[in-house]
Amino acid sequence: MSGWLREAAGGLPRQFWFLWTGTLINRLGSFVVLFLSIYLTGDRHFTQTQAGIVLGLYGAGGAIGTMTGGVLADRWGRRPTMLTAQFGAAALMLTLGFAHGYWQIAAVTFLLGMFAEGVRPAFSAMMVDVVPDHDRVRAYSLNYWAINLGFALAAVAAGLASQVDYFLLFAVDAGTTLITAIITAIFLAETRPARVRTTGAAVPAGGMGTALRDRIFLIYLLLNLASVLVILQHASTLPLTMLDDGLSAATYGLVIAVNGVLIVLGQLFVPKLIAGRDSARVLALGGLIIGIGFGLVAVADTAWMFALTVVIWTLGEMLQSPSNAATVAALSPPHLRGRYQGLNSLSWSIGTALAPILGGLILQTGGDAVLWVGCFGLCAIAAVGQLLSGPARARRAALRRTEELALAVRS
C-alpha cells in the first residue's frame, strides 16, 4: 500500500499540494450550482424553463469570466487573478442567498458565474506551470479525486441542509470559497513564465488570436463540448427527471453522491490503467461510456436504477477527465497557457449555459426518452471525432514539448 501511495502521490511539488488543498476545501462547500435548479423550482416556485434560463445565465457569465480570467492569468499573473475571482465569488454567493425577485436572482447568478468560473484558467495554468509534463496525468487525477471527494460529501450534506434552510447552502459555499482565497493569499507564489530574451529581443508570446486560429485545439474543444453538454445534465435535467418520478431532493443528493464516492474509491488507479495508451482512444472510450450511462436514464424510474446510471457514466468520466486535462496542457504554448486554459474553461461555460436550456426545452417538449437517447447519440458522435482527430493532436503535442524544453534551456 505504501508503495502504491508513493507511486500515486509521491514526488509532486509543494505548491501543487496547496492547490490540491484549496480544491478540496472549496468543493466540500460546492452546494449552490448543484442544487440551484431544485431551489428555484421548489423554494422559489419558478418554472422549469425559468430555472433553465437562470442556470444558463450562470454559464453565460462563466463564459465571460473564463475568457477574461485566461487573459489576466497571462498578463496580470495567476495569483492576483485567482484572488480577485475567489473573493468576488464568495461575496456574490452570499448576495444570491439574500436575493428574492426573479430578475434579481438572474442578475446575481450571472455575476457569480463570471467570478466563480474566472478562477479556473489561472488555477489550471498554475498547475501546468508547477507540475512537469511526465507527472501531469497523475497530478490531474489527484486533483480530480479531491474535487469528487468534496463533491460526494457536499451532495449529501446539501441534500440534508436543503430540508432545513436553503440559505445554509449559500452561506457554507461562500465560507469555503473564502477559505480557498485565504490559502491562495498565504501559501501560493506566482508562477507565470518569465519572458526570455534571444538576440536582445523578447520572444513573442502571441495573444488570444493565436489560440483562436489553432484549428487542432479548437476541434478538440468542440468535441469536448459535446461531452460537456451531456455531463452537465446531471445538475439540471437529471434532478428534474427524478422529481417527476416522485423522488425527493434528498434522494437526488444521495444518488448523485455515488458519482463522487466511486471516483474517490477508484480514480487514483486510473493513471496506471491508462499509462502508455493512446489518449484519443481513452477519450473516445470514456465519452462512449458516458453516453451509455446517460442514455439509460430513459428507462430509470427508481432510486437504485438512477444510481446505476450514475455508476456507468462516472466510469467514463473517470477515464476522460485526466486525459482531457493533460491533452489541453500538452497543446498549450508555455506563454499562452492562461488563454488556452481559458478557452478550455469556456467550453465548460458554454456547456453550462446551453445544457440546462437545451435540456430543459427538450425535456419539456420531447420528454425523457428524446433527451436521454439524444445524449447517447451526441457522445457516440464525439467518440468517433476523437479517434479521427487524435493523430493531429499527437503531432502538435510533440511540437509543444520541444518548445517547452527550448524555453527551459533559454531561461
C-alpha positions as CSV (number, residue, x, y, z in Angstrom):
1,M,0.0,0.0,0.0
2,S,2.8,2.4,0.9
3,G,4.5,1.7,-2.5
4,W,1.2,2.3,-4.3
5,L,0.7,5.6,-2.4
6,R,4.2,6.8,-3.4
7,E,3.5,5.9,-7.0
8,A,0.2,7.7,-6.9
9,A,1.1,10.8,-5.0
10,G,4.8,11.0,-4.4
11,G,7.3,13.5,-5.8
12,L,4.9,16.2,-6.7
13,P,5.8,19.9,-6.0
14,R,4.8,21.5,-2.7
15,Q,2.8,24.2,-4.5
16,F,0.7,21.5,-6.1
17,W,-0.4,20.3,-2.8
18,F,-1.6,23.8,-1.7
19,L,-3.6,23.9,-5.0
20,W,-5.0,20.5,-4.1
21,T,-5.9,21.5,-0.6
22,G,-7.7,24.6,-1.9
23,T,-9.6,22.5,-4.4
24,L,-10.8,20.0,-1.7
25,I,-11.9,22.7,0.7
26,N,-13.8,24.6,-2.0
27,R,-15.5,21.5,-3.3
28,L,-16.6,20.5,0.2
29,G,-18.9,23.5,0.1
30,S,-19.9,23.4,-3.6
31,F,-23.6,23.4,-2.9
32,V,-25.3,26.2,-4.8
33,V,-24.9,25.3,-8.5
34,L,-25.6,21.6,-7.8
35,F,-29.0,22.4,-6.1
36,L,-29.8,25.6,-7.9
37,S,-32.5,24.1,-10.2
38,I,-34.2,22.4,-7.2
39,Y,-34.0,25.7,-5.2
40,L,-35.5,27.7,-8.0
41,T,-38.4,25.4,-8.8
42,G,-39.1,24.1,-5.3
43,D,-38.4,27.0,-3.0
44,R,-38.9,30.0,-5.3
45,H,-41.6,28.3,-7.4
46,F,-40.2,29.2,-10.8
47,T,-41.0,27.1,-13.9
48,Q,-38.5,24.6,-15.3
49,T,-37.9,27.0,-18.2
50,Q,-37.2,29.9,-15.9
51,A,-34.8,27.8,-13.8
52,G,-33.1,26.7,-17.0
53,I,-32.6,30.4,-18.0
54,V,-31.1,31.3,-14.6
55,L,-28.7,28.3,-14.9
56,G,-27.9,29.4,-18.4
57,L,-27.1,32.9,-17.2
58,Y,-24.6,31.4,-14.8
59,G,-23.0,29.7,-17.8
60,A,-23.0,32.9,-19.8
61,G,-21.3,34.8,-17.0
62,G,-18.9,32.0,-16.7
63,A,-18.0,32.3,-20.4
64,I,-17.1,35.9,-20.0
65,G,-15.3,35.1,-16.7
66,T,-13.1,32.3,-18.2
67,M,-12.0,34.4,-21.2
68,T,-11.2,37.4,-19.0
69,G,-9.5,35.1,-16.4
70,G,-7.4,33.5,-19.1
71,V,-6.1,36.8,-20.5
72,L,-5.5,38.2,-17.0
73,A,-3.6,35.0,-15.9
74,D,-1.1,35.6,-18.7
75,R,-0.9,39.4,-18.4
76,W,-1.5,40.1,-14.8
77,G,-0.5,36.8,-13.2
78,R,-2.0,33.6,-11.9
79,R,-2.2,34.6,-8.2
80,P,-3.9,38.1,-8.5
81,T,-6.4,36.7,-10.9
82,M,-7.3,33.8,-8.6
83,L,-7.6,36.1,-5.5
84,T,-9.9,38.6,-7.3
85,A,-12.1,35.8,-8.6
86,Q,-12.3,33.9,-5.3
87,F,-13.1,36.9,-3.0
88,G,-15.7,38.2,-5.6
89,A,-17.3,34.8,-5.8
90,A,-17.6,34.5,-2.0
91,A,-19.4,37.8,-1.7
92,L,-21.7,37.1,-4.6
93,M,-22.6,33.7,-3.2
94,L,-24.0,35.4,0.0
95,T,-25.7,38.0,-2.1
96,L,-27.5,35.3,-4.1
97,G,-28.8,33.7,-0.9
98,F,-30.5,37.0,0.1
99,A,-31.9,37.7,-3.4
100,H,-35.7,37.0,-3.9
101,G,-37.0,38.5,-7.1
102,Y,-36.6,36.5,-10.4
103,W,-34.5,39.2,-12.2
104,Q,-32.5,40.0,-9.1
105,I,-31.6,36.3,-8.8
106,A,-30.9,36.1,-12.5
107,A,-28.5,39.2,-12.4
108,V,-26.6,37.9,-9.3
109,T,-26.3,34.4,-10.8
110,F,-24.8,35.9,-14.0
111,L,-22.2,37.8,-12.0
112,L,-21.5,34.8,-9.8
113,G,-20.8,32.8,-12.9
114,M,-18.2,35.4,-14.0
115,F,-16.2,35.3,-10.8
116,A,-16.6,31.7,-9.9
117,E,-15.5,30.5,-13.3
118,G,-12.9,33.2,-13.8
119,V,-10.6,31.5,-11.4
120,R,-10.3,28.3,-13.5
121,P,-7.9,29.3,-16.2
122,A,-5.4,30.8,-13.7
123,F,-5.7,27.8,-11.4
124,S,-5.2,25.4,-14.3
125,A,-2.3,27.4,-15.8
126,M,-0.6,27.5,-12.4
127,M,-0.9,23.7,-12.1
128,V,0.7,23.3,-15.6
129,D,3.4,25.7,-14.5
130,V,4.4,23.8,-11.4
131,V,3.9,20.1,-12.5
132,P,6.3,18.6,-15.0
133,D,4.9,17.0,-18.2
134,H,5.5,13.4,-17.1
135,D,3.6,13.9,-13.9
136,R,0.6,15.8,-15.2
137,V,-1.9,12.9,-15.7
138,R,-1.1,11.8,-12.2
139,A,-1.5,15.3,-10.8
140,Y,-4.8,15.8,-12.6
141,S,-6.1,12.5,-11.3
142,L,-5.2,13.6,-7.8
143,N,-6.9,17.0,-8.2
144,Y,-9.9,15.3,-9.8
145,W,-10.0,12.9,-6.8
146,A,-10.1,15.9,-4.4
147,I,-12.9,17.6,-6.5
148,N,-15.0,14.5,-6.2
149,L,-14.3,13.7,-2.6
150,G,-15.6,17.2,-1.8
151,F,-18.4,16.7,-4.3
152,A,-19.6,13.4,-2.7
153,L,-19.7,14.9,0.8
154,A,-21.2,18.2,-0.4
155,A,-24.0,16.4,-2.3
156,V,-25.2,14.5,0.8
157,A,-24.8,17.5,3.1
158,A,-26.6,19.8,0.7
159,G,-29.5,17.4,0.4
160,L,-29.9,17.4,4.1
161,A,-29.3,21.1,4.6
162,S,-31.9,22.0,1.9
163,Q,-34.5,20.3,4.1
164,V,-33.6,22.7,6.9
165,D,-33.0,26.0,5.2
166,Y,-31.7,26.7,1.7
167,F,-29.8,29.7,2.9
168,L,-27.3,27.3,4.6
169,L,-26.2,26.2,1.1
170,F,-25.3,29.8,0.1
171,A,-23.6,30.5,3.5
172,V,-21.4,27.4,3.5
173,D,-20.5,27.7,-0.1
174,A,-19.4,31.3,0.4
175,G,-17.4,30.3,3.5
176,T,-15.4,27.6,1.8
177,T,-14.7,29.9,-1.2
178,L,-13.3,32.4,1.3
179,I,-11.1,29.9,2.9
180,T,-9.7,28.9,-0.5
181,A,-8.9,32.5,-1.2
182,I,-7.0,32.8,2.1
183,I,-4.9,29.7,1.1
184,T,-4.1,31.4,-2.2
185,A,-3.1,34.6,-0.5
186,I,-0.9,33.0,2.1
187,F,0.7,29.9,0.5
188,L,0.7,30.3,-3.3
189,A,3.5,32.0,-5.1
190,E,3.2,33.5,-8.6
191,T,4.3,31.0,-11.4
192,R,3.7,32.9,-14.6
193,P,6.6,32.0,-17.0
194,A,9.1,34.9,-17.4
195,R,9.7,36.3,-20.9
196,V,13.0,35.1,-22.2
197,R,15.3,37.0,-24.5
198,T,17.2,35.9,-27.5
199,T,19.4,38.3,-29.6
200,G,18.2,41.2,-27.4
201,A,14.5,40.9,-28.1
202,A,11.7,39.4,-26.2
203,V,10.3,36.1,-27.6
204,P,6.8,37.0,-28.8
205,A,4.1,35.3,-26.6
206,G,1.2,35.8,-29.0
207,G,-2.3,36.5,-27.9
208,M,-5.8,35.2,-27.9
209,G,-5.8,35.4,-31.7
210,T,-3.1,32.8,-31.8
211,A,-5.3,30.4,-29.7
212,L,-8.4,31.2,-31.8
213,R,-6.5,30.3,-35.0
214,D,-5.3,26.9,-33.6
215,R,-7.6,24.6,-35.6
216,I,-6.4,21.4,-33.9
217,F,-7.1,22.9,-30.5
218,L,-10.5,24.3,-31.5
219,I,-11.6,21.0,-33.0
220,Y,-10.7,19.3,-29.7
221,L,-12.7,21.8,-27.7
222,L,-15.7,21.3,-30.0
223,L,-15.6,17.6,-29.3
224,N,-15.2,18.2,-25.6
225,L,-18.2,20.5,-25.7
226,A,-20.4,17.6,-26.9
227,S,-19.4,15.6,-23.8
228,V,-19.8,18.6,-21.5
229,L,-23.4,19.2,-22.8
230,V,-24.2,15.6,-21.7
231,I,-22.3,15.5,-18.4
232,L,-23.9,18.7,-17.2
233,Q,-27.4,17.3,-17.4
234,H,-26.6,15.7,-14.0
235,A,-27.0,19.1,-12.4
236,S,-30.0,20.4,-14.4
237,T,-32.4,17.9,-16.0
238,L,-31.4,14.8,-14.0
239,P,-32.8,16.2,-10.8
240,L,-36.0,17.4,-12.6
241,T,-36.4,13.9,-14.1
242,M,-36.1,12.3,-10.6
243,L,-38.5,14.8,-9.1
244,D,-41.0,14.0,-11.8
245,D,-40.7,10.3,-10.9
246,G,-41.7,11.1,-7.3
247,L,-38.2,11.1,-5.7
248,S,-37.1,13.8,-3.3
249,A,-34.3,16.3,-3.3
250,A,-32.6,14.4,-0.6
251,T,-32.7,11.2,-2.7
252,Y,-31.2,13.1,-5.6
253,G,-28.4,14.2,-3.3
254,L,-27.7,10.6,-2.3
255,V,-27.9,9.3,-5.9
256,I,-25.6,11.9,-7.3
257,A,-23.2,11.4,-4.4
258,V,-22.5,7.9,-6.0
259,N,-20.5,9.8,-8.6
260,G,-18.1,11.3,-6.1
261,V,-17.8,8.1,-4.0
262,L,-17.0,6.0,-7.0
263,I,-14.3,8.5,-8.1
264,V,-12.9,8.7,-4.6
265,L,-12.6,4.9,-4.5
266,G,-11.2,4.4,-8.0
267,Q,-9.7,7.5,-9.5
268,L,-6.2,7.0,-8.2
269,F,-5.9,3.7,-10.0
270,V,-6.7,5.4,-13.4
271,P,-3.3,6.8,-14.2
272,K,-1.7,3.4,-14.1
273,L,-4.6,1.9,-16.1
274,I,-4.2,4.4,-19.0
275,A,-0.5,4.9,-18.8
276,G,1.1,4.5,-22.3
277,R,-2.2,4.2,-24.0
278,D,-3.3,6.4,-26.9
279,S,-5.1,9.4,-25.4
280,A,-7.5,9.7,-28.4
281,R,-8.7,6.1,-27.7
282,V,-9.0,6.8,-24.0
283,L,-11.1,9.9,-24.6
284,A,-13.3,8.1,-27.2
285,L,-13.9,5.2,-24.8
286,G,-14.6,7.4,-21.9
287,G,-17.1,9.5,-23.9
288,L,-18.9,6.5,-25.2
289,I,-19.4,5.1,-21.7
290,I,-20.7,8.5,-20.5
291,G,-23.2,8.4,-23.4
292,I,-24.4,4.9,-22.4
293,G,-24.8,5.9,-18.7
294,F,-26.9,9.0,-19.6
295,G,-28.9,7.1,-22.3
296,L,-30.0,4.6,-19.7
297,V,-31.7,7.3,-17.7
298,A,-34.5,7.0,-20.2
299,V,-35.6,3.7,-18.6
300,A,-34.8,4.5,-15.0
301,D,-37.6,5.2,-12.6
302,T,-36.4,4.1,-9.1
303,A,-33.5,5.4,-6.9
304,W,-31.4,2.3,-7.5
305,M,-31.8,2.5,-11.3
306,F,-30.8,6.1,-11.3
307,A,-27.8,5.2,-9.1
308,L,-26.8,2.5,-11.6
309,T,-26.8,5.0,-14.5
310,V,-24.6,7.3,-12.4
311,V,-22.1,4.4,-11.8
312,I,-21.9,3.8,-15.6
313,W,-21.3,7.4,-16.7
314,T,-19.0,8.0,-13.8
315,L,-16.7,5.2,-15.1
316,G,-16.5,7.1,-18.4
317,E,-15.9,10.4,-16.7
318,M,-13.0,8.8,-14.7
319,L,-11.3,7.9,-17.9
320,Q,-12.0,11.1,-19.7
321,S,-11.2,13.8,-17.1
322,P,-7.4,13.4,-16.5
323,S,-6.9,12.7,-20.2
324,N,-8.8,15.8,-21.1
325,A,-6.7,18.0,-18.8
326,A,-3.4,16.5,-19.9
327,T,-4.4,17.0,-23.6
328,V,-5.2,20.7,-23.1
329,A,-1.9,21.2,-21.2
330,A,0.0,19.3,-24.0
331,L,-1.5,21.5,-26.7
332,S,-0.8,24.9,-24.9
333,P,2.2,27.0,-25.7
334,P,4.0,28.0,-22.4
335,H,3.3,31.7,-22.6
336,L,-0.3,31.2,-23.7
337,R,-1.3,28.7,-21.0
338,G,-3.8,31.1,-19.4
339,R,-5.5,31.8,-22.7
340,Y,-5.6,28.1,-23.7
341,Q,-7.0,27.1,-20.3
342,G,-9.5,30.0,-20.6
343,L,-10.8,28.6,-23.9
344,N,-11.0,25.2,-22.4
345,S,-12.9,26.5,-19.5
346,L,-15.1,28.4,-22.0
347,S,-16.2,25.1,-23.5
348,W,-17.5,24.2,-20.0
349,S,-19.1,27.6,-19.5
350,I,-20.8,27.3,-22.9
351,G,-22.0,23.9,-21.9
352,T,-23.1,25.3,-18.5
353,A,-25.2,27.9,-20.4
354,L,-26.6,25.6,-23.1
355,A,-27.0,22.3,-21.2
356,P,-29.9,23.4,-18.9
357,I,-31.6,25.5,-21.6
358,L,-31.5,22.8,-24.2
359,G,-32.0,20.0,-21.8
360,G,-35.0,21.7,-20.1
361,L,-36.5,22.6,-23.5
362,I,-36.1,19.0,-24.8
363,L,-37.4,17.6,-21.5
364,Q,-40.5,19.8,-21.6
365,T,-41.3,19.4,-25.3
366,G,-40.0,15.9,-26.2
367,G,-39.9,14.0,-22.9
368,D,-37.4,11.8,-21.1
369,A,-36.7,9.4,-23.9
370,V,-35.8,12.0,-26.5
371,L,-33.5,13.8,-24.1
372,W,-31.6,10.8,-22.8
373,V,-31.3,8.9,-26.0
374,G,-30.1,12.1,-27.7
375,C,-27.4,12.3,-25.0
376,F,-26.1,8.9,-26.1
377,G,-26.1,9.8,-29.7
378,L,-24.1,13.0,-29.1
379,C,-21.5,11.2,-27.1
380,A,-21.2,8.5,-29.8
381,I,-20.5,11.1,-32.5
382,A,-17.9,12.8,-30.3
383,A,-16.2,9.5,-29.7
384,V,-15.7,9.0,-33.4
385,G,-14.4,12.5,-33.7
386,Q,-11.8,11.9,-31.0
387,L,-10.5,8.9,-32.9
388,L,-10.3,10.8,-36.2
389,S,-8.6,13.9,-34.8
390,G,-6.2,12.1,-32.5
391,P,-3.1,11.8,-34.8
392,A,-3.0,15.5,-35.4
393,R,-3.1,16.3,-31.7
394,A,-0.3,13.8,-31.1
395,R,1.9,15.6,-33.6
396,R,1.1,19.0,-32.1
397,A,1.8,17.8,-28.5
398,A,5.2,16.6,-29.6
399,L,5.9,20.1,-31.0
400,R,4.8,21.7,-27.8
401,R,7.1,19.5,-25.7
402,T,10.0,20.6,-27.9
403,E,9.1,24.3,-27.4
404,E,8.9,23.8,-23.6
405,L,12.3,22.2,-23.5
406,A,13.8,25.0,-25.5
407,L,12.2,27.6,-23.3
408,A,13.6,25.9,-20.2
409,V,17.1,25.9,-21.7
410,R,16.9,29.6,-22.6
411,S,15.7,30.5,-19.1
